Amino acid sequence: MIAEPEVAWRPDADVIERAQLTRFLRQTGFPTWEEMYRWSVTDIAGFTGHVLQFLQVPFEVPPVSILDLSRGPEWPQWCLGGVLNIAAACLDRHPRERTAVLWEGEEGATSSLTYGELRDEVAAAAGYLSSYGVRRGDAVGYIV
């Protein structure tokens, strides 16, 4: 018999009450996580639409369709017709001085970036790519 994994931490009632998942459950009207999960796998487009709305994803042009499976489930097309600037959506809505990334290594070393610092890094990366002729809509990959 396989032993149950040891649970390192369980949230208390206060943490559960403040959780974004709790807020999402209430917004969508699902009394339990299990019922919401069933909805998420039976109405993928409806669920995803609610998630995008809950997260206040700021589309520059809203999608006309959340999910198109006309080519089969192995070739989904998401947010058809929608235009989104992911950098603006993720970075521009937060104060520059707020912590965006917090890292802690195994040995205890830590590092962090504020949203302002992260914006500056993204702008530098965009400038670098632009200097090589990369334009809006180009696909960019990195091979290690």
TORKE-48856 format. One record per residue: residue in one letter; x, y, z of N, C-alpha, C in turn. Coordinates in nm, 2 decimals, padded with zeros to 4 digits, always signed. Layout:
# TORKE-48856
a,X,Y,Z,X,Y,Z,X,Y,Z .
...
This chain:
# TORKE-48856
m,+00.08,-00.12,+00.00,+00.00,+00.00,+00.00,+00.09,+00.12,+00.00 .
i,+00.05,+00.22,-00.08,+00.12,+00.35,-00.09,+00.09,+00.44,+00.03 .
a,+00.19,+00.49,+00.10,+00.16,+00.58,+00.21,+00.12,+00.72,+00.16 .
e,+00.03,+00.78,+00.24,-00.02,+00.92,+00.21,+00.10,+01.01,+00.22 .
p,+00.12,+01.11,+00.13,+00.23,+01.20,+00.15,+00.20,+01.29,+00.27 .
e,+00.31,+01.33,+00.33,+00.31,+01.42,+00.45,+00.27,+01.56,+00.40 .
v,+00.17,+01.62,+00.46,+00.13,+01.75,+00.43,+00.21,+01.85,+00.52 .
a,+00.28,+01.94,+00.45,+00.37,+02.04,+00.52,+00.29,+02.15,+00.58 .
w,+00.17,+02.19,+00.53,+00.10,+02.30,+00.58,-00.05,+02.29,+00.54 .
r,-00.14,+02.32,+00.62,-00.28,+02.33,+00.59,-00.33,+02.47,+00.63 .
p,-00.40,+02.54,+00.54,-00.45,+02.67,+00.58,-00.55,+02.67,+00.69 .
d,-00.55,+02.77,+00.77,-00.65,+02.78,+00.88,-00.77,+02.85,+00.82 .
a,-00.88,+02.87,+00.90,-01.00,+02.93,+00.85,-00.98,+03.07,+00.80 .
d,-00.90,+03.15,+00.86,-00.87,+03.28,+00.82,-00.80,+03.29,+00.68 .
v,-00.71,+03.21,+00.66,-00.64,+03.20,+00.53,-00.74,+03.16,+00.42 .
i,-00.82,+03.06,+00.45,-00.92,+03.01,+00.35,-01.01,+03.13,+00.32 .
e,-01.06,+03.20,+00.42,-01.15,+03.31,+00.40,-01.09,+03.42,+00.31 .
r,-00.96,+03.45,+00.32,-00.90,+03.55,+00.25,-00.85,+03.51,+00.11 .
a,-00.86,+03.38,+00.08,-00.80,+03.32,-00.04,-00.88,+03.37,-00.17 .
q,-00.80,+03.39,-00.27,-00.87,+03.43,-00.40,-00.96,+03.32,-00.45 .
l,-00.92,+03.19,-00.43,-01.01,+03.08,-00.47,-01.14,+03.09,-00.40 .
t,-01.15,+03.13,-00.27,-01.27,+03.14,-00.20,-01.35,+03.25,-00.26 .
r,-01.29,+03.36,-00.30,-01.36,+03.47,-00.36,-01.42,+03.43,-00.50 .
f,-01.34,+03.36,-00.57,-01.38,+03.31,-00.71,-01.50,+03.21,-00.69 .
l,-01.49,+03.12,-00.60,-01.61,+03.03,-00.57,-01.73,+03.11,-00.55 .
r,-01.73,+03.21,-00.46,-01.84,+03.29,-00.43,-01.89,+03.37,-00.55 .
q,-01.80,+03.42,-00.63,-01.84,+03.50,-00.75,-01.91,+03.41,-00.85 .
t,-01.87,+03.29,-00.86,-01.93,+03.20,-00.96,-02.05,+03.12,-00.90 .
g,-02.07,+03.12,-00.77,-02.18,+03.06,-00.71,-02.16,+02.91,-00.68 .
f,-02.04,+02.86,-00.68,-02.02,+02.72,-00.65,-01.99,+02.71,-00.50 .
p,-02.06,+02.62,-00.44,-02.04,+02.60,-00.29,-01.91,+02.53,-00.26 .
t,-01.86,+02.45,-00.35,-01.74,+02.37,-00.32,-01.64,+02.37,-00.43 .
w,-01.51,+02.35,-00.40,-01.41,+02.34,-00.50,-01.44,+02.22,-00.60 .
e,-01.49,+02.11,-00.54,-01.51,+01.99,-00.63,-01.62,+02.02,-00.73 .
e,-01.72,+02.10,-00.70,-01.83,+02.13,-00.79,-01.77,+02.23,-00.90 .
m,-01.69,+02.33,-00.86,-01.63,+02.42,-00.95,-01.54,+02.34,-01.05 .
y,-01.46,+02.25,-00.99,-01.37,+02.17,-01.08,-01.45,+02.09,-01.18 .
r,-01.56,+02.03,-01.14,-01.65,+01.96,-01.24,-01.69,+02.06,-01.35 .
w,-01.73,+02.18,-01.32,-01.77,+02.28,-01.41,-01.65,+02.31,-01.50 .
s,-01.53,+02.33,-01.45,-01.42,+02.37,-01.53,-01.38,+02.27,-01.63 .
v,-01.41,+02.14,-01.61,-01.38,+02.04,-01.72,-01.50,+02.00,-01.81 .
t,-01.62,+02.05,-01.77,-01.74,+02.02,-01.86,-01.78,+02.14,-01.94 .
d,-01.74,+02.26,-01.89,-01.77,+02.38,-01.97,-01.64,+02.47,-01.97 .
i,-01.54,+02.42,-02.04,-01.41,+02.48,-02.04,-01.42,+02.63,-02.08 .
a,-01.49,+02.66,-02.19,-01.50,+02.80,-02.23,-01.57,+02.89,-02.13 .
g,-01.68,+02.84,-02.07,-01.75,+02.92,-01.97,-01.66,+02.94,-01.85 .
f,-01.59,+02.84,-01.80,-01.50,+02.85,-01.69,-01.39,+02.95,-01.72 .
t,-01.33,+02.94,-01.84,-01.21,+03.02,-01.87,-01.26,+03.17,-01.89 .
g,-01.38,+03.19,-01.94,-01.43,+03.32,-01.95,-01.45,+03.39,-01.81 .
h,-01.50,+03.31,-01.72,-01.51,+03.36,-01.58,-01.38,+03.39,-01.52 .
v,-01.28,+03.30,-01.54,-01.14,+03.32,-01.49,-01.09,+03.45,-01.54 .
l,-01.10,+03.47,-01.67,-01.05,+03.60,-01.73,-01.11,+03.72,-01.68 .
q,-01.24,+03.71,-01.65,-01.32,+03.82,-01.59,-01.28,+03.84,-01.45 .
f,-01.26,+03.74,-01.37,-01.22,+03.74,-01.23,-01.08,+03.81,-01.22 .
l,-00.99,+03.77,-01.31,-00.86,+03.82,-01.30,-00.85,+03.96,-01.36 .
q,-00.96,+04.01,-01.42,-00.96,+04.14,-01.48,-00.85,+04.15,-01.59 .
v,-00.85,+04.05,-01.68,-00.75,+04.05,-01.78,-00.79,+04.16,-01.88 .
p,-00.71,+04.27,-01.90,-00.75,+04.38,-01.98,-00.72,+04.37,-02.13 .
f,-00.81,+04.30,-02.20,-00.79,+04.29,-02.35,-00.80,+04.42,-02.41 .
e,-00.71,+04.45,-02.50,-00.73,+04.58,-02.58,-00.84,+04.57,-02.68 .
v,-00.86,+04.45,-02.73,-00.98,+04.41,-02.81,-01.03,+04.28,-02.75 .
p,-01.16,+04.28,-02.70,-01.21,+04.16,-02.64,-01.22,+04.04,-02.74 .
p,-01.20,+03.92,-02.70,-01.22,+03.81,-02.79,-01.37,+03.79,-02.83 .
v,-01.39,+03.74,-02.95,-01.52,+03.71,-03.00,-01.56,+03.57,-02.95 .
s,-01.46,+03.49,-02.92,-01.49,+03.35,-02.88,-01.37,+03.31,-02.78 .
i,-01.41,+03.25,-02.67,-01.31,+03.21,-02.57,-01.23,+03.09,-02.62 .
l,-01.31,+02.99,-02.67,-01.24,+02.87,-02.71,-01.31,+02.81,-02.84 .
d,-01.22,+02.78,-02.93,-01.27,+02.71,-03.06,-01.20,+02.58,-03.07 .
l,-01.28,+02.47,-03.06,-01.23,+02.33,-03.07,-01.27,+02.27,-03.21 .
s,-01.29,+02.36,-03.31,-01.34,+02.30,-03.44,-01.23,+02.22,-03.51 .
r,-01.11,+02.23,-03.47,-01.00,+02.15,-03.53,-00.97,+02.03,-03.44 .
g,-01.05,+02.01,-03.34,-01.03,+01.90,-03.24,-00.97,+01.95,-03.11 .
p,-00.98,+01.87,-03.01,-00.93,+01.92,-02.87,-00.78,+01.92,-02.87 .
e,-00.71,+01.86,-02.96,-00.56,+01.87,-02.96,-00.51,+02.00,-03.02 .
w,-00.60,+02.08,-03.09,-00.56,+02.20,-03.15,-00.66,+02.31,-03.10 .
p,-00.66,+02.34,-02.97,-00.75,+02.45,-02.93,-00.71,+02.58,-02.97 .
q,-00.80,+02.67,-03.00,-00.77,+02.81,-03.02,-00.84,+02.90,-02.92 .
w,-00.76,+02.97,-02.85,-00.81,+03.05,-02.73,-00.82,+03.20,-02.76 .
c,-00.93,+03.26,-02.71,-00.95,+03.40,-02.72,-00.94,+03.45,-02.86 .
l,-01.01,+03.39,-02.95,-01.01,+03.43,-03.09,-01.06,+03.58,-03.11 .
g,-00.98,+03.65,-03.18,-01.01,+03.79,-03.21,-00.96,+03.88,-03.10 .
g,-00.92,+03.83,-02.99,-00.88,+03.91,-02.88,-00.74,+03.96,-02.90 .
v,-00.71,+04.08,-02.85,-00.58,+04.14,-02.85,-00.54,+04.18,-02.71 .
l,-00.42,+04.13,-02.67,-00.38,+04.15,-02.53,-00.23,+04.18,-02.53 .
n,-00.19,+04.28,-02.46,-00.05,+04.31,-02.43,-00.02,+04.26,-02.30 .
i,+00.04,+04.14,-02.29,+00.06,+04.07,-02.17,+00.15,+04.14,-02.07 .
a,+00.25,+04.21,-02.12,+00.34,+04.29,-02.04,+00.25,+04.40,-01.97 .
a,+00.17,+04.47,-02.04,+00.09,+04.58,-01.98,-00.01,+04.52,-01.88 .
a,-00.07,+04.40,-01.92,-00.17,+04.34,-01.84,-00.11,+04.30,-01.70 .
c,+00.01,+04.25,-01.71,+00.08,+04.20,-01.58,+00.15,+04.30,-01.50 .
l,+00.21,+04.40,-01.57,+00.30,+04.49,-01.50,+00.23,+04.63,-01.47 .
d,+00.16,+04.68,-01.56,+00.11,+04.82,-01.55,+00.01,+04.85,-01.45 .
r,-00.05,+04.74,-01.40,-00.16,+04.76,-01.30,-00.12,+04.77,-01.16 .
h,+00.01,+04.76,-01.13,+00.06,+04.76,-01.00,+00.16,+04.87,-00.97 .
p,+00.16,+04.92,-00.85,+00.26,+05.03,-00.82,+00.40,+04.99,-00.84 .
r,+00.48,+05.08,-00.89,+00.62,+05.05,-00.92,+00.70,+04.99,-00.80 .
e,+00.67,+05.03,-00.68,+00.75,+04.99,-00.56,+00.70,+04.86,-00.50 .
r,+00.59,+04.81,-00.55,+00.54,+04.68,-00.49,+00.62,+04.56,-00.54 .
t,+00.65,+04.46,-00.45,+00.73,+04.35,-00.49,+00.65,+04.26,-00.59 .
a,+00.72,+04.23,-00.70,+00.66,+04.15,-00.81,+00.71,+04.01,-00.81 .
v,+00.84,+03.99,-00.78,+00.91,+03.86,-00.78,+00.99,+03.85,-00.65 .
l,+00.97,+03.74,-00.58,+01.05,+03.72,-00.46,+01.10,+03.57,-00.47 .
w,+01.23,+03.56,-00.47,+01.30,+03.43,-00.48,+01.37,+03.40,-00.36 .
e,+01.37,+03.27,-00.32,+01.45,+03.22,-00.21,+01.51,+03.09,-00.25 .
g,+01.65,+03.08,-00.24,+01.72,+02.96,-00.27,+01.72,+02.86,-00.16 .
e,+01.76,+02.74,-00.19,+01.77,+02.63,-00.09,+01.85,+02.67,+00.03 .
e,+01.96,+02.75,+00.00,+02.05,+02.78,+00.11,+02.00,+02.90,+00.19 .
g,+01.89,+02.96,+00.15,+01.83,+03.08,+00.23,+01.86,+03.21,+00.16 .
a,+01.94,+03.22,+00.06,+01.97,+03.34,-00.01,+01.84,+03.39,-00.08 .
t,+01.82,+03.52,-00.08,+01.69,+03.58,-00.13,+01.72,+03.69,-00.23 .
s,+01.63,+03.71,-00.32,+01.64,+03.82,-00.42,+01.50,+03.86,-00.45 .
s,+01.48,+03.99,-00.49,+01.35,+04.03,-00.53,+01.36,+04.14,-00.63 .
l,+01.24,+04.16,-00.70,+01.23,+04.27,-00.80,+01.10,+04.33,-00.77 .
t,+01.09,+04.47,-00.78,+00.97,+04.54,-00.77,+00.91,+04.54,-00.91 .
y,+00.78,+04.58,-00.92,+00.71,+04.59,-01.05,+00.79,+04.69,-01.14 .
g,+00.84,+04.80,-01.07,+00.91,+04.90,-01.15,+01.04,+04.84,-01.21 .
e,+01.11,+04.77,-01.13,+01.24,+04.70,-01.18,+01.20,+04.60,-01.29 .
l,+01.10,+04.52,-01.27,+01.06,+04.42,-01.37,+01.02,+04.49,-01.50 .
r,+00.94,+04.60,-01.49,+00.90,+04.68,-01.61,+01.03,+04.72,-01.68 .
d,+01.13,+04.77,-01.61,+01.25,+04.82,-01.67,+01.32,+04.70,-01.74 .
e,+01.32,+04.58,-01.68,+01.39,+04.46,-01.74,+01.31,+04.42,-01.86 .
v,+01.18,+04.43,-01.86,+01.10,+04.39,-01.98,+01.12,+04.49,-02.09 .
a,+01.13,+04.62,-02.06,+01.16,+04.72,-02.16,+01.30,+04.70,-02.22 .
a,+01.39,+04.67,-02.14,+01.53,+04.64,-02.19,+01.53,+04.52,-02.28 .
a,+01.46,+04.42,-02.25,+01.45,+04.30,-02.33,+01.38,+04.33,-02.46 .
a,+01.27,+04.41,-02.45,+01.20,+04.45,-02.57,+01.29,+04.53,-02.66 .
g,+01.36,+04.62,-02.61,+01.45,+04.70,-02.68,+01.56,+04.62,-02.75 .
y,+01.61,+04.52,-02.68,+01.71,+04.43,-02.74,+01.66,+04.36,-02.86 .
l,+01.54,+04.30,-02.84,+01.47,+04.22,-02.95,+01.44,+04.32,-03.07 .
s,+01.39,+04.44,-03.04,+01.36,+04.53,-03.14,+01.49,+04.57,-03.22 .
s,+01.60,+04.58,-03.15,+01.73,+04.62,-03.22,+01.77,+04.51,-03.32 .
y,+01.72,+04.39,-03.31,+01.75,+04.28,-03.40,+01.63,+04.26,-03.50 .
g,+01.54,+04.35,-03.51,+01.44,+04.35,-03.61,+01.31,+04.28,-03.57 .
v,+01.30,+04.23,-03.44,+01.18,+04.16,-03.40,+01.07,+04.26,-03.39 .
r,+00.95,+04.23,-03.45,+00.84,+04.32,-03.45,+00.72,+04.25,-03.39 .
r,+00.62,+04.33,-03.36,+00.49,+04.28,-03.30,+00.44,+04.17,-03.39 .
g,+00.40,+04.06,-03.32,+00.35,+03.94,-03.39,+00.45,+03.84,-03.43 .
d,+00.58,+03.87,-03.42,+00.69,+03.78,-03.45,+00.70,+03.67,-03.34 .
a,+00.72,+03.55,-03.38,+00.74,+03.44,-03.28,+00.89,+03.44,-03.24 .
v,+00.92,+03.43,-03.11,+01.05,+03.43,-03.05,+01.07,+03.31,-02.97 .
g,+01.18,+03.24,-02.99,+01.21,+03.13,-02.90,+01.36,+03.14,-02.86 .
y,+01.39,+03.05,-02.76,+01.52,+03.05,-02.71,+01.57,+02.91,-02.69 .
i,+01.68,+02.87,-02.75,+01.73,+02.74,-02.74,+01.85,+02.74,-02.65 .
v,+01.85,+02.65,-02.56,+01.96,+02.64,-02.46,+02.07,+02.55,-02.51 .
